[in-house]
Amino acid sequence: KNIVLVRETDARHGGIEMKDFFEQVPEDFLPVFKNNIAIPWYREKGFRGVSVHAILKRAALEDEHANELQKLQATKRQLTAVVRQTTSSTTAFHIIQQRSLMLKIVIFTGGFGTFEGKRAQQLYDIVFNLSFWTCGTLCLLNLIYRKTPYHNFPTDALTAYVHFPAWQSWIVWRRFVKSSACAELLSNAQAKQDRQSKFNAILRYGGWVVLAVQCAMVVDVLLGFSLPRTLDIARDGDGHDYSSFADVHALMMWVVIPPVIAAMFASYVMFGFIALLHLLDILATNDLLSKCIEPLAGYYDDPEKIAVAPAPDPALRRASRQSVFQTPRASDRAVCTGAESSSVEGSSEFGGSVIGDVVDNLQEFQRRAALEDSLFRTVAELLVFLIDGVQTRIDHTSNAVGGLWVHLVFFSVAQVLAISSSLEAFGTTHTDPSYRWWWCLQDFFHLGGGIVLLMVAMGVFCIVTATLGRVPRYVFNLLAGAGVPISRR
């Protein structure tokens, strides 16, 4: 067995010099005291931990909660290092294209395709921008020429203006996916492998839905903007000279409309994808929060480890009061053997032992209270660090794409209001003979698209906000389940 000797250093509590102590030790025990170095016991708060650590080490024991404290602090340092050093060559575009073929088509046709070669990337960007702004220029010119398929000024103004939020989306998302904030979000959201299957399923099935709706919208726009004049050209036959602006406009729209529609859809896909990443980030953080609170559950579940003030029984209190007025003699502290030990006055011994027990209990209470406070503070700091990290990543996303989001919401509201007033003015196709069939397709594009996009824009980030708002209640329930006192919650 390990022999651990602890030496009192405070004279007020019976501490004496070692040479004086050895003079009082019986010869039979003297080798034990001389062959084992006594650990000094310091009562000052700043040095008490050193004594406790030395005692536990000599006794080959471990301070479980001190170890938990060190693990928590190490975890905090590791998390901080991960957050500060997050670098990855994989972007959100790569993740989307790897997980869903359908979304890869949407991303590629919307101008967000990525290539390994620099020249291939530049050529792709040039082709996309040429087709995109060819469409935009033709739509703006048609506000002046007002040729088929011209509808009315509000509708055609919206048709021309749609290129500006789509272009802003192209710029903003390409810049955001290359940022360190997006890389950190991707890293945290993909940390939990058990959720990757659901993540992949959402992208896969969501990709089918998005691509189907995009194709339907492209068909609607082509029929509403390109087909009317194309039918006139077909009726003229070989005698048509193709020299008018309306002819150029109609024929070019067949080529340049799909990239513009795809750019709008790709932008909203990115909104949904980033919102999904934030949701996964919050869920992953909830798992980390649960693990951080586990040491508290182990502490508060053990009643012997909880700092509760000692309460001696009345008999001990009376004995301790009696001993206060007695001055212990040197022989009371000496180590005696045989019959001499029985000559010590019983009340003095009993009173001294009671005082010692009370003092020891108070010291143990203080040590446990200090350990509990240190443990809880470390856990609390780690909880705040994790939650602040989630909020910081949401703030980075909001700062990066907030202006685009406001612009798209504004455009969607304008679509709904303009087409609603236009339909009210024209009535229905059955009551107003001047209402052309292709105008119905144009109105459906702006009104239906505006309503759907407005719902998506308002919905995706509201879900993230609501999910984050439930985190404090989740932490409170975890603390309650761990047995943490209400005052600590």
C-alpha positions as CSV (number, residue, x, y, z in Angstrom):
1,K,0.0,0.0,0.0
2,N,1.1,3.5,-0.6
3,I,1.9,5.4,2.6
4,V,1.0,9.1,2.3
5,L,2.2,11.5,5.0
6,V,0.8,14.9,5.2
7,R,2.3,17.6,7.4
8,E,0.4,20.5,8.8
9,T,2.2,23.8,8.2
10,D,0.0,26.2,10.2
11,A,0.9,26.5,13.8
12,R,-2.6,27.6,14.6
13,H,-3.8,24.1,13.6
14,G,-1.0,22.1,15.4
15,G,1.7,22.5,12.9
16,I,5.3,22.0,14.3
17,E,8.8,21.7,12.8
18,M,9.8,18.3,11.6
19,K,12.7,17.9,14.0
20,D,10.3,18.5,16.9
21,F,7.9,16.1,15.4
22,F,10.5,13.3,15.0
23,E,11.2,13.7,18.7
24,Q,7.6,12.7,19.5
25,V,7.4,9.8,17.1
26,P,7.7,6.3,18.7
27,E,10.8,4.4,17.6
28,D,8.7,1.7,16.0
29,F,7.2,4.2,13.5
30,L,10.3,6.4,13.1
31,P,11.6,4.6,9.9
32,V,8.2,5.1,8.2
33,F,8.3,8.8,8.8
34,K,12.0,9.1,7.8
35,N,11.7,7.0,4.6
36,N,8.6,8.9,3.3
37,I,8.7,12.6,2.6
38,A,5.7,14.3,4.2
39,I,3.7,16.5,1.9
40,P,3.2,20.0,3.3
41,W,-0.5,20.9,3.7
42,Y,-1.1,24.6,2.8
43,R,-4.4,26.1,3.8
44,E,-4.1,29.2,1.7
45,K,-6.5,29.0,-1.3
46,G,-3.8,29.7,-3.8
47,F,-1.6,26.8,-2.6
48,R,-4.2,24.3,-1.4
49,G,-4.7,22.9,-4.9
50,V,-1.0,22.1,-5.1
51,S,-1.2,20.1,-1.9
52,V,-4.3,18.2,-3.0
53,H,-2.7,17.4,-6.3
54,A,0.5,16.1,-4.7
55,I,-1.6,13.9,-2.2
56,L,-3.6,12.4,-5.0
57,K,-0.5,11.7,-7.1
58,R,1.3,10.1,-4.2
59,A,-1.7,7.9,-3.4
60,A,-2.0,7.0,-7.1
61,L,-5.5,8.5,-7.3
62,E,-7.0,10.8,-9.8
63,D,-9.1,13.9,-9.3
64,E,-11.9,13.0,-11.7
65,H,-13.5,16.5,-11.9
66,A,-10.1,18.2,-12.2
67,N,-9.5,15.9,-15.2
68,E,-12.9,16.7,-16.6
69,L,-12.0,20.4,-16.2
70,Q,-8.8,20.0,-18.1
71,K,-10.6,18.0,-20.9
72,L,-13.2,20.8,-21.2
73,Q,-10.5,23.4,-21.4
74,A,-8.6,21.4,-24.0
75,T,-11.8,21.0,-26.0
76,K,-12.4,24.7,-25.9
77,R,-8.9,25.4,-27.2
78,Q,-9.3,22.8,-30.0
79,L,-12.7,24.3,-31.1
80,T,-11.2,27.8,-31.1
81,A,-8.3,26.5,-33.2
82,V,-10.6,24.8,-35.7
83,V,-12.7,28.0,-36.1
84,R,-9.7,30.1,-36.7
85,Q,-7.9,27.8,-39.0
86,T,-10.8,26.5,-41.1
87,T,-9.6,26.3,-44.7
88,S,-11.0,24.1,-47.4
89,S,-10.8,24.1,-51.2
90,T,-14.2,22.5,-51.4
91,T,-17.0,25.1,-51.9
92,A,-20.7,25.0,-51.6
93,F,-20.9,24.6,-55.4
94,H,-18.7,21.5,-55.3
95,I,-20.8,20.0,-52.6
96,I,-24.1,20.6,-54.4
97,Q,-22.7,19.2,-57.7
98,Q,-21.3,16.1,-56.0
99,R,-24.4,15.2,-54.1
100,S,-27.1,15.8,-56.8
101,L,-26.9,15.5,-60.6
102,M,-30.2,17.5,-61.0
103,L,-28.9,20.4,-58.9
104,K,-25.6,20.2,-60.8
105,I,-27.6,20.9,-64.0
106,V,-29.4,23.8,-62.3
107,I,-26.1,25.3,-61.0
108,F,-24.3,24.8,-64.3
109,T,-27.0,26.4,-66.5
110,G,-27.4,29.2,-63.9
111,G,-23.8,30.4,-64.4
112,F,-22.3,28.8,-61.3
113,G,-20.5,26.0,-63.0
114,T,-16.9,25.3,-61.8
115,F,-14.0,24.0,-63.8
116,E,-10.5,22.9,-62.8
117,G,-8.8,24.8,-65.7
118,K,-8.6,28.6,-65.5
119,R,-9.2,29.1,-69.2
120,A,-12.2,26.8,-69.3
121,Q,-13.7,28.7,-66.4
122,Q,-13.1,32.0,-68.1
123,L,-14.7,30.8,-71.3
124,Y,-17.7,29.5,-69.4
125,D,-18.1,32.9,-67.6
126,I,-17.8,34.8,-70.9
127,V,-20.4,32.7,-72.7
128,F,-22.8,32.9,-69.8
129,N,-22.5,36.7,-69.5
130,L,-22.9,37.2,-73.2
131,S,-26.1,35.2,-73.3
132,F,-27.4,36.8,-70.1
133,W,-26.9,40.4,-71.1
134,T,-28.1,39.8,-74.7
135,C,-31.4,38.8,-73.2
136,G,-31.3,41.8,-70.9
137,T,-30.5,44.2,-73.7
138,L,-33.3,42.9,-75.9
139,C,-35.9,43.1,-73.1
140,L,-34.9,46.7,-72.4
141,L,-35.1,47.6,-76.1
142,N,-38.5,46.1,-76.4
143,L,-39.7,48.7,-73.9
144,I,-39.0,51.2,-76.7
145,Y,-40.0,49.3,-79.8
146,R,-43.0,47.6,-78.1
147,K,-43.2,44.8,-80.6
148,T,-44.7,41.4,-80.1
149,P,-44.7,39.9,-77.4
150,Y,-45.1,43.3,-75.7
151,H,-47.8,43.2,-73.0
152,N,-47.9,46.5,-71.0
153,F,-45.3,48.7,-69.5
154,P,-45.4,47.3,-65.9
155,T,-45.1,43.7,-67.1
156,D,-42.4,44.4,-69.6
157,A,-40.5,46.6,-67.2
158,L,-40.5,43.7,-64.7
159,T,-39.3,41.4,-67.5
160,A,-36.3,43.7,-68.2
161,Y,-35.6,44.4,-64.5
162,V,-35.4,40.6,-63.6
163,H,-31.9,40.6,-65.0
164,F,-30.6,42.9,-62.3
165,P,-31.4,40.8,-59.2
166,A,-30.3,37.7,-61.2
167,W,-27.0,39.4,-62.0
168,Q,-26.5,40.5,-58.4
169,S,-27.2,36.9,-57.3
170,W,-24.5,35.6,-59.7
171,I,-21.9,38.1,-58.2
172,V,-22.9,37.7,-54.5
173,W,-23.0,33.9,-54.4
174,R,-19.7,33.4,-56.3
175,R,-18.0,35.7,-53.8
176,F,-19.7,34.1,-50.7
177,V,-18.9,30.5,-51.5
178,K,-15.2,31.4,-51.6
179,S,-15.3,33.1,-48.2
180,S,-13.8,31.7,-45.0
181,A,-17.3,32.1,-43.4
182,C,-18.8,29.7,-45.9
183,A,-15.9,27.2,-45.5
184,E,-16.4,27.2,-41.8
185,L,-20.1,26.7,-42.1
186,L,-19.6,23.7,-44.5
187,S,-17.1,22.2,-42.1
188,N,-19.3,22.4,-39.1
189,A,-22.5,21.2,-41.0
190,Q,-20.7,18.1,-42.3
191,A,-19.1,17.2,-38.9
192,K,-21.9,14.7,-38.0
193,Q,-21.6,11.7,-40.3
194,D,-24.9,10.2,-39.1
195,R,-26.8,13.1,-40.7
196,Q,-25.1,12.9,-44.1
197,S,-27.6,10.4,-45.5
198,K,-30.5,12.7,-44.8
199,F,-28.5,15.6,-46.1
200,N,-27.8,13.8,-49.4
201,A,-31.4,12.7,-49.7
202,I,-32.7,16.3,-49.3
203,L,-30.3,17.5,-52.0
204,R,-31.1,14.5,-54.3
205,Y,-34.9,14.7,-54.1
206,G,-34.9,18.5,-53.9
207,G,-32.8,18.6,-57.0
208,W,-35.5,16.7,-59.0
209,V,-38.2,19.2,-57.8
210,V,-36.2,22.3,-58.5
211,L,-35.1,21.1,-62.0
212,A,-38.7,20.1,-62.9
213,V,-40.1,23.5,-61.8
214,Q,-37.2,25.3,-63.6
215,C,-37.9,23.4,-66.9
216,A,-41.6,24.2,-66.6
217,M,-40.8,27.9,-66.1
218,V,-38.4,28.0,-69.0
219,V,-41.1,26.4,-71.2
220,D,-43.6,29.0,-70.0
221,V,-41.3,31.9,-70.7
222,L,-40.3,30.6,-74.1
223,L,-44.0,30.1,-75.1
224,G,-44.9,33.5,-73.7
225,F,-42.0,35.6,-75.1
226,S,-40.5,33.8,-78.1
227,L,-43.3,31.7,-79.6
228,P,-45.8,34.5,-80.6
229,R,-43.5,36.3,-83.1
230,T,-41.9,32.9,-84.2
231,L,-45.4,31.8,-85.3
232,D,-45.8,35.0,-87.3
233,I,-42.5,34.3,-89.0
234,A,-43.6,30.7,-89.7
235,R,-46.8,32.0,-91.3
236,D,-44.9,34.3,-93.6
237,G,-42.8,31.4,-94.9
238,D,-39.8,32.0,-97.1
239,G,-40.9,35.5,-97.9
240,H,-39.9,36.8,-94.5
241,D,-36.8,39.0,-94.5
242,Y,-35.9,38.7,-90.7
243,S,-34.8,42.3,-90.7
244,S,-37.1,43.8,-87.9
245,F,-36.2,44.0,-84.2
246,A,-39.2,41.8,-83.4
247,D,-37.7,39.0,-85.4
248,V,-34.3,39.3,-83.8
249,H,-35.9,39.5,-80.4
250,A,-38.0,36.4,-80.9
251,L,-35.3,34.2,-82.4
252,M,-32.6,35.2,-79.9
253,M,-34.9,34.6,-76.9
254,W,-34.9,30.8,-77.7
255,V,-31.2,30.8,-76.8
256,V,-30.8,33.4,-74.1
257,I,-33.9,32.9,-71.9
258,P,-32.9,29.5,-70.3
259,P,-29.7,30.9,-68.6
260,V,-31.6,33.8,-67.1
261,I,-34.3,31.6,-65.6
262,A,-31.7,29.2,-64.4
263,A,-29.7,32.0,-62.7
264,M,-32.8,33.0,-60.7
265,F,-33.4,29.4,-59.7
266,A,-29.8,28.7,-58.9
267,S,-29.9,31.8,-56.6
268,Y,-32.8,30.5,-54.6
269,V,-31.2,27.0,-54.5
270,M,-28.3,28.6,-52.8
271,F,-30.6,30.3,-50.3
272,G,-32.1,27.0,-49.5
273,F,-28.8,25.2,-49.4
274,I,-27.2,27.7,-47.0
275,A,-30.2,27.6,-44.8
276,L,-29.9,23.8,-44.7
277,L,-26.3,24.2,-43.7
278,H,-27.2,26.5,-40.9
279,L,-29.8,24.0,-39.7
280,L,-27.3,21.2,-39.7
281,D,-24.8,23.5,-37.9
282,I,-27.4,24.2,-35.2
283,L,-28.1,20.5,-34.8
284,A,-24.4,19.6,-34.6
285,T,-23.9,22.4,-32.0
286,N,-26.8,20.9,-29.9
287,D,-24.9,17.6,-29.9
288,L,-21.7,19.4,-28.7
289,L,-23.7,21.2,-26.0
290,S,-25.0,17.9,-24.7
291,K,-21.5,16.5,-24.5
292,C,-20.2,19.6,-22.7
293,I,-22.9,19.3,-20.0
294,E,-22.2,15.5,-19.4
295,P,-19.4,16.3,-16.8
296,L,-21.9,18.4,-14.8
297,A,-24.3,15.4,-14.8
298,G,-21.6,13.2,-13.4
299,Y,-20.9,15.8,-10.7
300,Y,-24.3,16.7,-9.6
301,D,-25.6,13.1,-9.7
302,D,-23.1,12.2,-6.9
303,P,-24.3,13.7,-3.6
304,E,-20.8,13.3,-2.0
305,K,-19.3,15.6,-4.6
306,I,-21.8,18.4,-4.2
307,A,-20.7,21.3,-2.0
308,V,-23.1,21.2,1.0
309,A,-22.1,23.0,4.2
310,P,-21.3,20.6,7.1
311,A,-23.8,20.5,10.0
312,P,-22.4,18.8,13.2
313,D,-24.9,17.3,15.6
314,P,-25.7,19.2,18.9
315,A,-23.5,16.9,21.0
316,L,-20.5,17.8,18.9
317,R,-21.3,21.5,19.1
318,R,-21.5,21.3,22.9
319,A,-18.2,19.4,23.1
320,S,-16.5,21.9,20.7
321,R,-17.8,24.8,22.8
322,Q,-16.3,23.2,25.9
323,S,-12.9,22.7,24.2
324,V,-12.7,26.3,23.1
325,F,-11.8,27.4,26.6
326,Q,-9.1,24.7,27.1
327,T,-5.5,25.2,26.0
328,P,-4.1,22.0,24.6
329,R,-0.8,21.0,26.2
330,A,2.2,19.8,24.2
331,S,1.6,16.3,25.6
332,D,-1.9,16.4,24.0
333,R,-0.3,16.7,20.6
334,A,2.5,14.2,21.3
335,V,2.4,10.7,19.8
336,C,2.4,8.4,22.9
337,T,2.3,4.6,23.4
338,G,1.2,2.3,26.2
339,A,-0.4,3.4,29.4
340,E,0.9,7.0,29.0
341,S,-1.6,7.7,26.3
342,S,-4.5,7.1,28.6
343,S,-3.4,10.0,30.9
344,V,-4.6,12.6,28.4
345,E,-7.7,14.3,29.5
346,G,-10.7,12.8,27.7
347,S,-12.7,16.0,27.2
348,S,-9.7,17.8,25.7
349,E,-9.1,15.0,23.3
350,F,-12.8,14.8,22.3
351,G,-13.1,18.6,22.0
352,G,-9.9,18.9,20.0
353,S,-11.0,16.1,17.6
354,V,-14.4,17.7,17.1
355,I,-12.8,21.1,16.3
356,G,-10.5,19.4,13.9
357,D,-13.4,17.6,12.2
358,V,-15.4,20.8,11.9
359,V,-12.4,22.6,10.4
360,D,-11.7,19.8,8.0
361,N,-15.3,19.6,6.9
362,L,-15.3,23.4,6.3
363,Q,-12.1,23.1,4.3
364,E,-13.6,20.2,2.3
365,F,-16.7,22.2,1.7
366,Q,-14.7,25.2,0.4
367,R,-12.6,22.9,-1.9
368,R,-15.7,21.3,-3.3
369,A,-17.5,24.7,-3.7
370,A,-14.4,26.1,-5.5
371,L,-14.2,23.0,-7.8
372,E,-17.9,23.1,-8.5
373,D,-17.7,26.8,-9.4
374,S,-14.6,26.3,-11.6
375,L,-16.2,23.3,-13.3
376,F,-19.5,25.2,-14.0
377,R,-17.8,28.3,-15.2
378,T,-15.7,26.3,-17.6
379,V,-18.8,24.5,-18.9
380,A,-20.7,27.8,-19.2
381,E,-17.9,29.5,-21.1
382,L,-17.8,26.5,-23.5
383,L,-21.6,26.7,-24.0
384,V,-21.4,30.4,-24.7
385,F,-18.5,29.9,-27.1
386,L,-20.5,27.3,-29.1
387,I,-23.7,29.3,-29.2
388,D,-21.9,32.5,-30.1
389,G,-20.1,30.5,-32.9
390,V,-23.5,29.6,-34.5
391,Q,-24.8,33.1,-34.2
392,T,-21.5,34.5,-35.7
393,R,-21.8,32.2,-38.7
394,I,-25.4,33.3,-39.2
395,D,-24.3,36.9,-38.9
396,H,-21.6,36.4,-41.6
397,T,-24.2,34.9,-43.9
398,S,-26.7,37.7,-43.3
399,N,-24.0,40.4,-43.9
400,A,-22.9,38.7,-47.1
401,V,-26.3,38.0,-48.7
402,G,-28.7,40.2,-46.8
403,G,-28.7,42.9,-49.5
404,L,-29.4,40.3,-52.2
405,W,-32.2,38.9,-50.1
406,V,-33.9,42.3,-49.7
407,H,-33.5,43.0,-53.4
408,L,-35.2,39.7,-54.4
409,V,-38.0,40.2,-51.9
410,F,-38.6,43.7,-53.3
411,F,-38.6,42.3,-56.8
412,S,-41.0,39.5,-55.9
413,V,-43.4,41.9,-54.2
414,A,-43.3,44.1,-57.3
415,Q,-44.1,41.2,-59.5
416,V,-47.2,40.2,-57.4
417,L,-48.5,43.8,-57.2
418,A,-47.9,44.7,-60.8
419,I,-49.5,41.6,-62.3
420,S,-52.4,41.7,-59.9
421,S,-53.3,45.2,-60.9
422,S,-52.8,44.3,-64.6
423,L,-55.2,41.4,-64.3
424,E,-57.7,43.6,-62.6
425,A,-57.5,46.1,-65.4
426,F,-57.8,43.5,-68.2
427,G,-60.3,41.3,-66.5
428,T,-60.1,37.7,-67.7
429,T,-59.4,36.2,-71.1
430,H,-63.2,35.5,-71.5
431,T,-64.4,39.0,-70.9
432,D,-61.7,41.1,-72.6
433,P,-61.0,40.1,-76.3
434,S,-57.8,42.2,-76.4
435,Y,-56.1,39.9,-73.8
436,R,-53.6,37.8,-75.8
437,W,-52.9,34.2,-75.0
438,W,-49.2,34.8,-74.6
439,W,-49.9,37.5,-72.0
440,C,-51.5,34.8,-69.9
441,L,-48.2,33.0,-69.9
442,Q,-46.2,36.1,-69.1
443,D,-48.6,37.0,-66.2
444,F,-48.3,33.4,-64.9
445,F,-44.5,33.7,-64.9
446,H,-44.4,36.9,-63.0
447,L,-47.4,36.3,-60.6
448,G,-46.7,32.6,-59.9
449,G,-43.0,33.0,-59.8
450,G,-43.3,36.1,-57.5
451,I,-45.5,34.3,-55.0
452,V,-43.4,31.1,-54.9
453,L,-40.1,33.0,-54.7
454,L,-41.5,35.3,-52.0
455,M,-42.6,32.3,-49.9
456,V,-39.2,30.7,-50.3
457,A,-37.3,33.9,-49.5
458,M,-39.4,34.6,-46.4
459,G,-39.5,31.0,-45.3
460,V,-36.0,29.5,-45.4
461,F,-34.3,31.9,-43.0
462,C,-37.3,32.1,-40.7
463,I,-36.9,28.4,-40.1
464,V,-33.3,28.9,-39.2
465,T,-34.2,31.8,-36.9
466,A,-36.9,29.7,-35.2
467,T,-34.5,26.7,-34.8
468,L,-31.8,28.9,-33.2
469,G,-34.4,30.4,-30.9
470,R,-35.1,27.0,-29.4
471,V,-31.4,26.4,-28.4
472,P,-31.6,28.3,-25.0
473,R,-34.6,26.2,-24.0
474,Y,-32.7,23.1,-25.1
475,V,-29.7,24.1,-23.0
476,F,-31.9,24.9,-20.0
477,N,-33.5,21.4,-20.2
478,L,-30.0,19.8,-20.5
479,L,-28.9,21.6,-17.3
480,A,-32.0,20.6,-15.5
481,G,-31.5,17.0,-16.6
482,A,-28.0,17.1,-15.3
483,G,-29.2,18.2,-11.9
484,V,-27.8,21.7,-12.0
485,P,-29.3,23.9,-9.3
486,I,-31.8,26.5,-10.5
487,S,-29.6,29.3,-9.4
488,R,-27.0,28.1,-11.9
489,R,-29.4,28.0,-14.8
